[in-house]
Amino acid sequence: MTALEFNQDLGNVLALLLEYPGALRVLVGETQAPGPDEFSSLGGKKKTITRKLMRRHGGNTDASIIAAVISRTIESAGGWPHIVKMSRQWIRDHRDPWKILTEYFVFVKPARRGGINGNPFDRLAERHGITADDLIRLVNSFPGELADAIIRGLAEDREK
């Protein structure tokens, strides 16, 4: 597997994690990550992410195979302690985007529908002075950016 493929796999695993209700707490080390079986079941909610992840691994979307690929990817990324360490570093380096992402994943994503006060997605973008397109880009790019940081951290740790 190339470095780019590993980066894409890790980004897809992180995108799946973000389907987990306690994902942000997992990333900052406040709660334990879901187990491989629970993690792989998140793929049913995001079939596109699962297909992207499994394309390089034979295309089989059987839950046990997905769980094995996720486990192997997390282990190759230094395990959860390294992922948490680098997530915390990313947060320190990106405080404003993290604040927006936190609000999105805690308040907006679970709501996913407008109400009497309008669309919570649009209100979040407006509150932070960004466009809805910018918010979409931030949310969509987060797993890949975090994967980049995690992989850079592995390389830095090896150099020490």
Contacts in CASP RR format, 6 or more apart in sequence:
PFRMAT RR
TARGET T0000
AUTHOR 0000-0000-0000
METHOD contacts of the structure
MODEL  1
MTALEFNQDLGNVLALLLEYPGALRVLVGETQAPGPDEFSSLGGKKKTIT
RKLMRRHGGNTDASIIAAVISRTIESAGGWPHIVKMSRQWIRDHRDPWKI
LTEYFVFVKPARRGGINGNPFDRLAERHGITADDLIRLVNSFPGELADAI
IRGLAEDREK
1 9 0 8 1.000
1 56 0 8 1.000
3 151 0 8 1.000
5 56 0 8 1.000
6 73 0 8 1.000
6 76 0 8 1.000
6 151 0 8 1.000
7 144 0 8 1.000
7 147 0 8 1.000
7 148 0 8 1.000
7 151 0 8 1.000
8 52 0 8 1.000
8 147 0 8 1.000
9 53 0 8 1.000
9 56 0 8 1.000
9 69 0 8 1.000
9 73 0 8 1.000
10 73 0 8 1.000
10 76 0 8 1.000
10 77 0 8 1.000
10 144 0 8 1.000
10 147 0 8 1.000
10 150 0 8 1.000
10 151 0 8 1.000
11 143 0 8 1.000
11 144 0 8 1.000
11 146 0 8 1.000
11 147 0 8 1.000
12 49 0 8 1.000
12 52 0 8 1.000
12 53 0 8 1.000
12 143 0 8 1.000
13 53 0 8 1.000
13 70 0 8 1.000
13 73 0 8 1.000
13 74 0 8 1.000
13 77 0 8 1.000
14 142 0 8 1.000
14 143 0 8 1.000
14 144 0 8 1.000
14 146 0 8 1.000
14 147 0 8 1.000
15 46 0 8 1.000
15 49 0 8 1.000
15 143 0 8 1.000
15 144 0 8 1.000
16 39 0 8 1.000
16 42 0 8 1.000
16 43 0 8 1.000
16 46 0 8 1.000
16 49 0 8 1.000
16 50 0 8 1.000
16 53 0 8 1.000
16 70 0 8 1.000
17 23 0 8 1.000
17 26 0 8 1.000
17 27 0 8 1.000
17 33 0 8 1.000
17 34 0 8 1.000
17 39 0 8 1.000
17 42 0 8 1.000
18 105 0 8 1.000
18 142 0 8 1.000
18 143 0 8 1.000
19 42 0 8 1.000
19 43 0 8 1.000
19 45 0 8 1.000
19 46 0 8 1.000
20 26 0 8 1.000
20 34 0 8 1.000
20 38 0 8 1.000
20 39 0 8 1.000
20 42 0 8 1.000
22 31 0 8 1.000
23 105 0 8 1.000
24 101 0 8 1.000
24 102 0 8 1.000
24 105 0 8 1.000
24 106 0 8 1.000
25 31 0 8 1.000
26 32 0 8 1.000
26 33 0 8 1.000
26 34 0 8 1.000
26 80 0 8 1.000
26 84 0 8 1.000
27 83 0 8 1.000
27 84 0 8 1.000
27 87 0 8 1.000
27 146 0 8 1.000
28 84 0 8 1.000
28 87 0 8 1.000
28 88 0 8 1.000
28 91 0 8 1.000
29 80 0 8 1.000
29 84 0 8 1.000
29 87 0 8 1.000
33 39 0 8 1.000
33 74 0 8 1.000
33 80 0 8 1.000
34 42 0 8 1.000
36 67 0 8 1.000
36 68 0 8 1.000
36 70 0 8 1.000
36 71 0 8 1.000
37 63 0 8 1.000
37 64 0 8 1.000
37 67 0 8 1.000
39 67 0 8 1.000
39 70 0 8 1.000
40 63 0 8 1.000
40 64 0 8 1.000
40 66 0 8 1.000
40 67 0 8 1.000
40 70 0 8 1.000
41 63 0 8 1.000
43 49 0 8 1.000
43 50 0 8 1.000
43 66 0 8 1.000
44 50 0 8 1.000
50 61 0 8 1.000
50 66 0 8 1.000
51 59 0 8 1.000
51 61 0 8 1.000
53 66 0 8 1.000
53 69 0 8 1.000
53 70 0 8 1.000
54 60 0 8 1.000
54 61 0 8 1.000
54 65 0 8 1.000
54 66 0 8 1.000
54 69 0 8 1.000
57 65 0 8 1.000
57 69 0 8 1.000
74 80 0 8 1.000
74 83 0 8 1.000
77 83 0 8 1.000
77 147 0 8 1.000
77 150 0 8 1.000
77 151 0 8 1.000
77 154 0 8 1.000
78 150 0 8 1.000
78 154 0 8 1.000
82 150 0 8 1.000
82 153 0 8 1.000
82 154 0 8 1.000
82 157 0 8 1.000
83 150 0 8 1.000
86 146 0 8 1.000
86 149 0 8 1.000
86 150 0 8 1.000
86 152 0 8 1.000
86 153 0 8 1.000
87 146 0 8 1.000
87 149 0 8 1.000
87 150 0 8 1.000
89 149 0 8 1.000
90 98 0 8 1.000
90 145 0 8 1.000
90 146 0 8 1.000
90 149 0 8 1.000
91 98 0 8 1.000
96 128 0 8 1.000
97 138 0 8 1.000
97 142 0 8 1.000
99 128 0 8 1.000
100 124 0 8 1.000
100 128 0 8 1.000
100 130 0 8 1.000
100 135 0 8 1.000
100 138 0 8 1.000
101 138 0 8 1.000
101 139 0 8 1.000
101 142 0 8 1.000
103 124 0 8 1.000
104 121 0 8 1.000
104 124 0 8 1.000
104 135 0 8 1.000
104 139 0 8 1.000
107 120 0 8 1.000
107 124 0 8 1.000
108 120 0 8 1.000
108 121 0 8 1.000
108 124 0 8 1.000
111 120 0 8 1.000
113 119 0 8 1.000
114 120 0 8 1.000
117 123 0 8 1.000
121 132 0 8 1.000
121 135 0 8 1.000
122 132 0 8 1.000
124 135 0 8 1.000
125 131 0 8 1.000
125 132 0 8 1.000
125 134 0 8 1.000
125 135 0 8 1.000
128 135 0 8 1.000
130 138 0 8 1.000
END
